[in-house]
Amino acid sequence: MKKRAYISVFDKTNITELAKRLEAAQWEIVSTGNTAKLLRENGIKVTESSEITGFDELLGGKVKSLHPDIFAPVLADENEAKTLKYLPFSLVIVNLYPFEKYKGVNADIDTLVKNIDIGGAALLRAAAKNYKNVTVICDINDYGLDFDNIDEKTREMLALKAFQTTSKYDFTIFEELSYNFGMQKDDALCDLKALYLNKIQSLRYGENPHQNAALYGYDKQIDFEILNGKEMSYNNILDATAAINIASEFFDVSACVIVKHTNPCGVALGQNIEDAWKKALDCDPLSAFGGIVAFTKEVDADVAKHLTSMFLEIIAAPSYTAPALDILKTKKNLRVIKINTPLEQYRNFVPQEVKLTPFGVLVQENDTLELDPDKFKIVTKLKPTQEQIEDMVFAFKIAKHVKSNGIVVAKDLRTLGICGGQTSRVGAVEIAINRVCDSPKGAVLASDGFFPAVDNIHLAAQNRIAAIIQPAGSIKDKDVIETADKMGLVMAVTGIRHFRH
């Protein structure tokens, strides 16, 4: 029995060659509008859909295929096909108006709406629903299939691809119109929330070898290049993200960040990148072994020599000199990442955080709140020097990225001791001070959360900490401040908590 194909495509790449192949195999081709015109111009016999439906295109082409005499042959099973006046369609080839072409380029709403495909999306869904009887093609890469010999497993795969295509298409429309209608702008956590992910690659494994993992893409990925080294692992991606997150806090100065297991173990600002590296490494050289390093400025040959003198997993920076790259590439497994997205813009790429829990999906705005040194309050009698203010701002920015309970001890714009992930605040203070690489005398101490008791202040004073910066908000605030005064400490309160679970 002669087979019948329906073809209606916006992107006409390779469609003429495909139609010629179908015609040679004795397929009847039904088509519409410009697709039919193109096929005829290339000598291919085509039945216009209007010859079947009995009406020409309506509303300037908005209505072409939406007719029972088109959809019934697409949806009919083997028995139902016997009741139709036309042969059923065994093949449906459709691609959609390119709505995504206008997404994010500030197209006017009329242009966006004009490019929402109705008939094509309906045809794909109908053909995919009837996958047992119909082969549905929405991807040009599938044009080479032998359509006379398609097994059911292949039709199942093609049906899933069609549903995926229409699903993503609808999501793209939803997302763009949400912004145009003001929903996303006015309420980042609106009632309607959607996230569409495209698989980029499978990863060797997740956090541990027994966990499967993959990397998925979404619309707000940064621009980066891997210039050297092995493929990035699940943990590599998490660690690199943590390091670059901190580096982006200091995008306008020379900074170096060393991270281990997503927690900073050394951060410093310097007169240049080499100076920043030496200070950051000095904080905790033991933890830096096997670490991830992020820079805010170009890496040169001198810095590259330091980096290759020890074992590191990842280097990330905005750029590298050619000699630096040559040196770094002598370590064949060292992953070298070039961040093409300006660090000043980097933090805008993840506006929300999403976590799946057994209770439901948690969504929150990302913690990008900036600390304004002109707005935090000095609550003690003793006032800070300008250097202490700079150190407090520096330390508090880093505390934002340390797992709670998080404590950062810093001086001269470099970390001296860091502790995170503790179950008690005083325990975190004690560990951070014990990790100080030099002397805590005259240093500042930053806490991601308030102090629930005065024991933290006693511990800081006993170790000659000079100043403390913390959010405040505890019922013990009065006692904490009075104790700081008695101990001769400077204390600043920010009103900003940076819990990180």
Solvent accessible surface area in square Angstrom, and as a share of the most:
residue,aa,sasa,rsa
1,M,192,0.86
2,K,108,0.46
3,K,72,0.31
4,R,4,0.02
5,A,0,0.00
6,Y,0,0.00
7,I,0,0.00
8,S,25,0.16
9,V,8,0.04
10,F,108,0.45
11,D,63,0.33
12,K,62,0.26
13,T,69,0.40
14,N,77,0.39
15,I,0,0.00
16,T,19,0.11
17,E,110,0.49
18,L,4,0.02
19,A,0,0.00
20,K,97,0.41
21,R,100,0.36
22,L,4,0.02
23,E,59,0.27
24,A,81,0.63
25,A,44,0.34
26,Q,126,0.56
27,W,12,0.04
28,E,46,0.21
29,I,4,0.02
30,V,0,0.00
31,S,0,0.00
32,T,4,0.03
33,G,23,0.22
34,N,109,0.56
35,T,5,0.03
36,A,0,0.00
37,K,121,0.51
38,L,47,0.24
39,L,0,0.00
40,R,108,0.40
41,E,119,0.53
42,N,59,0.30
43,G,67,0.64
44,I,5,0.02
45,K,170,0.72
46,V,15,0.09
47,T,32,0.18
48,E,34,0.15
49,S,6,0.04
50,S,29,0.18
51,E,116,0.52
52,I,12,0.06
53,T,15,0.09
54,G,69,0.66
55,F,55,0.23
56,D,107,0.55
57,E,77,0.34
58,L,88,0.44
59,L,129,0.64
60,G,91,0.87
61,G,13,0.13
62,K,152,0.64
63,V,32,0.19
64,K,56,0.24
65,S,8,0.05
66,L,71,0.36
67,H,40,0.18
68,P,93,0.59
69,D,28,0.14
70,I,0,0.00
71,F,33,0.14
72,A,35,0.27
73,P,3,0.02
74,V,0,0.00
75,L,74,0.37
76,A,8,0.07
77,D,57,0.30
78,E,135,0.60
79,N,107,0.55
80,E,89,0.40
81,A,18,0.14
82,K,158,0.67
83,T,115,0.67
84,L,52,0.26
85,K,154,0.65
86,Y,66,0.25
87,L,61,0.31
88,P,31,0.20
89,F,3,0.01
90,S,33,0.21
91,L,0,0.00
92,V,0,0.00
93,I,1,0.01
94,V,2,0.01
95,N,23,0.12
96,L,22,0.11
97,Y,67,0.25
98,P,24,0.15
99,F,0,0.00
100,E,101,0.45
101,K,134,0.57
102,Y,53,0.20
103,K,50,0.21
104,G,61,0.58
105,V,94,0.54
106,N,148,0.76
107,A,20,0.15
108,D,85,0.44
109,I,67,0.34
110,D,106,0.55
111,T,40,0.23
112,L,0,0.00
113,V,79,0.45
114,K,162,0.69
115,N,18,0.09
116,I,37,0.19
117,D,13,0.07
118,I,104,0.53
119,G,11,0.11
120,G,11,0.11
121,A,16,0.12
122,A,31,0.24
123,L,2,0.01
124,L,0,0.00
125,R,130,0.47
126,A,9,0.07
127,A,0,0.00
128,A,0,0.00
129,K,149,0.63
130,N,16,0.08
131,Y,64,0.24
132,K,122,0.52
133,N,60,0.31
134,V,2,0.01
135,T,8,0.05
136,V,1,0.01
137,I,0,0.00
138,C,21,0.13
139,D,37,0.19
140,I,51,0.26
141,N,135,0.69
142,D,16,0.08
143,Y,15,0.06
144,G,70,0.67
145,L,51,0.26
146,D,75,0.39
147,F,12,0.05
148,D,62,0.32
149,N,113,0.58
150,I,27,0.13
151,D,86,0.45
152,E,73,0.33
153,K,154,0.65
154,T,33,0.19
155,R,40,0.15
156,E,55,0.25
157,M,91,0.40
158,L,2,0.01
159,A,5,0.04
160,L,127,0.63
161,K,54,0.23
162,A,1,0.00
163,F,72,0.30
164,Q,106,0.47
165,T,45,0.26
166,T,4,0.02
167,S,58,0.38
168,K,88,0.37
169,Y,15,0.06
170,D,81,0.42
171,F,29,0.12
172,T,14,0.08
173,I,20,0.10
174,F,58,0.24
175,E,35,0.15
176,E,14,0.06
177,L,27,0.14
178,S,3,0.02
179,Y,83,0.32
180,N,63,0.32
181,F,132,0.55
182,G,16,0.16
183,M,65,0.29
184,Q,26,0.11
185,K,149,0.63
186,D,127,0.66
187,D,68,0.35
188,A,33,0.26
189,L,77,0.38
190,C,14,0.09
191,D,147,0.76
192,L,103,0.51
193,K,83,0.35
194,A,43,0.34
195,L,102,0.51
196,Y,37,0.14
197,L,82,0.41
198,N,59,0.30
199,K,113,0.48
200,I,85,0.43
201,Q,59,0.26
202,S,68,0.44
203,L,15,0.08
204,R,166,0.61
205,Y,68,0.26
206,G,3,0.03
207,E,94,0.42
208,N,66,0.34
209,P,104,0.66
210,H,153,0.68
211,Q,71,0.31
212,N,158,0.81
213,A,22,0.17
214,A,32,0.25
215,L,51,0.25
216,Y,103,0.39
217,G,5,0.05
218,Y,75,0.28
219,D,100,0.52
220,K,83,0.35
221,Q,78,0.34
222,I,40,0.20
223,D,81,0.42
224,F,88,0.37
225,E,75,0.34
226,I,74,0.38
227,L,47,0.23
228,N,24,0.12
229,G,31,0.30
230,K,96,0.41
231,E,101,0.45
232,M,20,0.09
233,S,19,0.12
234,Y,75,0.28
235,N,57,0.29
236,N,11,0.06
237,I,44,0.22
238,L,76,0.38
239,D,13,0.07
240,A,5,0.04
241,T,58,0.33
242,A,8,0.06
243,A,0,0.00
244,I,9,0.04
245,N,45,0.23
246,I,0,0.00
247,A,1,0.00
248,S,0,0.00
249,E,8,0.03
250,F,12,0.05
251,F,61,0.25
252,D,97,0.50
253,V,60,0.34
254,S,19,0.12
255,A,0,0.00
256,C,0,0.00
257,V,0,0.00
258,I,1,0.00
259,V,0,0.00
260,K,56,0.24
261,H,144,0.64
262,T,25,0.15
263,N,40,0.21
264,P,5,0.03
265,C,14,0.09
266,G,0,0.00
267,V,0,0.00
268,A,0,0.00
269,L,25,0.12
270,G,21,0.21
271,Q,170,0.76
272,N,77,0.39
273,I,12,0.06
274,E,49,0.22
275,D,36,0.19
276,A,0,0.00
277,W,5,0.02
278,K,104,0.44
279,K,62,0.26
280,A,1,0.00
281,L,41,0.20
282,D,75,0.39
283,C,5,0.03
284,D,36,0.19
285,P,78,0.49
286,L,157,0.78
287,S,38,0.24
288,A,1,0.00
289,F,120,0.50
290,G,9,0.09
291,G,0,0.00
292,I,3,0.02
293,V,0,0.00
294,A,1,0.01
295,F,3,0.01
296,T,6,0.03
297,K,76,0.32
298,E,85,0.38
299,V,0,0.00
300,D,60,0.31
301,A,26,0.20
302,D,75,0.39
303,V,0,0.00
304,A,0,0.00
305,K,119,0.50
306,H,58,0.26
307,L,1,0.01
308,T,24,0.14
309,S,92,0.60
310,M,41,0.18
311,F,99,0.41
312,L,7,0.03
313,E,48,0.22
314,I,0,0.00
315,I,0,0.00
316,A,2,0.01
317,A,1,0.00
318,P,39,0.25
319,S,31,0.20
320,Y,20,0.08
321,T,37,0.21
322,A,73,0.57
323,P,77,0.48
324,A,0,0.00
325,L,35,0.17
326,D,97,0.50
327,I,39,0.20
328,L,0,0.00
329,K,95,0.40
330,T,106,0.61
331,K,81,0.34
332,K,162,0.69
333,N,76,0.39
334,L,9,0.04
335,R,7,0.03
336,V,0,0.00
337,I,5,0.02
338,K,54,0.23
339,I,7,0.04
340,N,48,0.24
341,T,9,0.05
342,P,71,0.45
343,L,15,0.08
344,E,111,0.50
345,Q,90,0.40
346,Y,21,0.08
347,R,43,0.16
348,N,105,0.54
349,F,50,0.21
350,V,66,0.38
351,P,60,0.38
352,Q,42,0.18
353,E,59,0.26
354,V,71,0.41
355,K,99,0.42
356,L,148,0.74
357,T,44,0.26
358,P,139,0.88
359,F,202,0.84
360,G,36,0.34
361,V,89,0.51
362,L,113,0.56
363,V,41,0.24
364,Q,97,0.43
365,E,106,0.48
366,N,39,0.20
367,D,59,0.30
368,T,59,0.34
369,L,103,0.51
370,E,87,0.39
371,L,17,0.08
372,D,56,0.29
373,P,61,0.38
374,D,132,0.68
375,K,159,0.68
376,F,18,0.08
377,K,138,0.59
378,I,46,0.24
379,V,44,0.26
380,T,4,0.02
381,K,171,0.72
382,L,95,0.47
383,K,120,0.51
384,P,23,0.15
385,T,71,0.41
386,Q,109,0.48
387,E,114,0.51
388,Q,34,0.15
389,I,43,0.22
390,E,79,0.35
391,D,9,0.05
392,M,0,0.00
393,V,22,0.13
394,F,4,0.02
395,A,0,0.00
396,F,1,0.00
397,K,37,0.15
398,I,0,0.00
399,A,0,0.00
400,K,13,0.05
401,H,24,0.11
402,V,0,0.00
403,K,63,0.27
404,S,24,0.15
405,N,27,0.14
406,G,0,0.00
407,I,0,0.00
408,V,0,0.00
409,V,0,0.00
410,A,0,0.00
411,K,71,0.30
412,D,91,0.47
413,L,52,0.26
414,R,40,0.15
415,T,0,0.00
416,L,3,0.02
417,G,1,0.01
418,I,12,0.06
419,C,1,0.00
420,G,20,0.19
421,G,46,0.44
422,Q,59,0.26
423,T,143,0.83
424,S,50,0.32
425,R,14,0.05
426,V,51,0.29
427,G,19,0.18
428,A,0,0.00
429,V,0,0.00
430,E,85,0.38
431,I,54,0.28
432,A,0,0.00
433,I,10,0.05
434,N,113,0.58
435,R,130,0.47
436,V,20,0.12
437,C,50,0.30
438,D,104,0.54
439,S,41,0.27
440,P,23,0.14
441,K,115,0.49
442,G,29,0.28
443,A,0,0.00
444,V,1,0.00
445,L,1,0.00
446,A,0,0.00
447,S,0,0.00
448,D,0,0.00
449,G,0,0.00
450,F,71,0.29
451,F,1,0.01
452,P,66,0.42
453,A,37,0.28
454,V,46,0.26
455,D,65,0.34
456,N,3,0.01
457,I,0,0.00
458,H,65,0.29
459,L,34,0.17
460,A,1,0.00
461,A,22,0.17
462,Q,133,0.59
463,N,43,0.22
464,R,139,0.51
465,I,4,0.02
466,A,24,0.19
467,A,0,0.00
468,I,1,0.00
469,I,0,0.00
470,Q,1,0.00
471,P,4,0.03
472,A,26,0.20
473,G,60,0.58
474,S,12,0.08
475,I,173,0.88
476,K,83,0.35
477,D,32,0.16
478,K,145,0.61
479,D,60,0.31
480,V,0,0.00
481,I,40,0.20
482,E,77,0.35
483,T,14,0.08
484,A,0,0.00
485,D,44,0.23
486,K,169,0.72
487,M,77,0.34
488,G,45,0.43
489,L,5,0.02
490,V,2,0.01
491,M,0,0.00
492,A,0,0.00
493,V,17,0.10
494,T,20,0.12
495,G,67,0.65
496,I,28,0.14
497,R,140,0.51
498,H,4,0.02
499,F,76,0.32
500,R,69,0.25
501,H,164,0.73
